[in-house]
């Protein structure tokens, strides 16, 4: 018997107000640098806690947008709900990006200054 754990180099959340998704599973309507938000993801996920990672949008099935912001994960906790593992936590917005610009903000796990 094995354990299924996912390592995520980014925080991928749904578009604001996605049907059948909780508020914590979606990106807030307005991203404000310095503000903290809660997130919720299904599965047991591990995030890098010692630096900035990209915040991206997802429609599921690992379909991800370009980074829309730089965030720092402040807290990540695993728990069981209805017999399934979940990860919840808190992230802080460091910088918000214009998704339509062509500037590159991350190179792998490293944020470009």
Buried (B, 14 or more C-beta within 10 A) or exposed (E): EEEEEEEBEBBBBBEEEBEEBEEBBBBBEEBEEEEEBBBBBEEBBEBBEEEBBBBBBBEEEEEEBBBBBBBBBEEBEBEEEEEEBBBBBBBBBBBBBEEEEEEEBBEEEEBEE
